[in-house]
Amino acid sequence: MKCYLEVIRAIEVRGAGEEELEFIAGCGRLINREISESVQKRIPWFTEKRQNGLVSLIGLLKGKRVGFPNMFPIEISPWGPVGRELFVITCLFVTGTFRIME
């Protein structure tokens, strides 16, 4: 079994693109029709917030999506706190199926 730090070092983190919006809006899953409909309603919210400063990153392990954070620049975060030139993490998600891959 790999050391925890080795796995962390193997995770690729990059800016989330349009192709990740469904994954992010659905917190990593589309389980059933009801959740799928909710995700489709949330995508426009994420699109609007991204245009106004929301930053979403995507974590990949061997090409598989394993999690993401959503962040606002602290100056425009709707939830505070006060600061400058920082980001507020508004959501941090790791898939429930994440496991160390050999």
C-alpha positions in Angstrom: 0.0 0.0 0.0 1.3 3.4 -0.9 2.2 6.0 1.7 -0.4 8.7 2.1 2.0 11.4 0.9 2.8 9.5 -2.2 -0.8 9.5 -3.2 -1.2 13.2 -2.4 1.8 13.9 -4.7 0.2 11.8 -7.5 -2.9 13.9 -7.5 -3.1 16.4 -10.4 -4.9 19.7 -9.6 -6.0 22.0 -12.3 -8.7 24.6 -13.0 -12.1 23.0 -13.6 -13.4 23.5 -17.1 -16.9 23.5 -18.5 -16.7 19.7 -18.7 -16.5 19.5 -14.9 -19.5 21.6 -14.2 -21.9 18.7 -13.8 -19.4 16.9 -11.5 -19.1 20.0 -9.3 -22.7 21.0 -9.3 -23.7 17.4 -8.4 -21.0 17.1 -5.7 -19.3 14.3 -7.7 -22.3 12.2 -8.5 -25.6 11.9 -10.4 -27.4 9.2 -8.5 -31.0 9.5 -9.8 -33.4 11.6 -11.9 -34.3 13.9 -9.0 -30.6 14.7 -8.3 -29.9 15.1 -12.0 -32.6 17.7 -12.3 -31.2 19.6 -9.3 -27.7 19.5 -10.9 -29.1 20.9 -14.1 -30.6 23.8 -12.2 -27.4 24.5 -10.3 -25.1 24.6 -13.4 -26.4 28.1 -14.4 -25.6 29.3 -10.8 -22.1 28.0 -11.1 -21.7 29.5 -14.5 -22.8 32.9 -13.3 -20.6 32.8 -10.2 -17.6 31.7 -12.2 -18.0 34.8 -14.4 -18.0 36.8 -11.1 -14.9 35.3 -9.5 -15.7 31.8 -8.3 -12.7 29.5 -8.8 -13.2 25.8 -9.0 -10.3 23.3 -9.1 -10.5 19.7 -9.9 -8.4 16.9 -8.4 -7.5 14.0 -10.6 -5.8 10.7 -9.7 -4.7 8.7 -12.7 -7.2 10.7 -14.8 -10.1 9.9 -12.5 -11.9 12.8 -10.7 -11.4 12.5 -7.0 -12.5 15.8 -5.6 -12.7 19.6 -5.9 -12.7 22.9 -3.9 -14.8 25.9 -4.9 -13.3 29.2 -3.8 -14.2 32.9 -3.9 -11.7 35.8 -3.8 -12.1 36.9 -0.2 -13.0 40.4 -1.3 -16.2 39.2 -3.0 -17.0 36.2 -0.9 -20.7 36.3 0.0 -20.0 34.6 3.4 -17.0 36.6 4.6 -14.5 36.7 6.2 -12.6 40.0 5.7 -9.2 40.1 4.1 -7.2 40.8 1.0 -5.6 38.7 -1.7 -6.8 35.4 -0.3 -9.5 32.9 -1.2 -12.4 31.5 0.9 -13.1 27.8 0.3 -16.8 27.6 0.1 -17.0 23.9 -0.7 -14.4 21.1 -0.4 -15.5 17.7 -1.8 -13.7 14.3 -2.0 -15.4 11.4 -3.7 -16.6 8.6 -1.3 -15.0 6.0 -3.5 -11.5 7.6 -3.3 -9.0 5.0 -2.4 -5.3 4.5 -2.9 -4.6 3.0 -6.4 -1.6 0.8 -7.0 
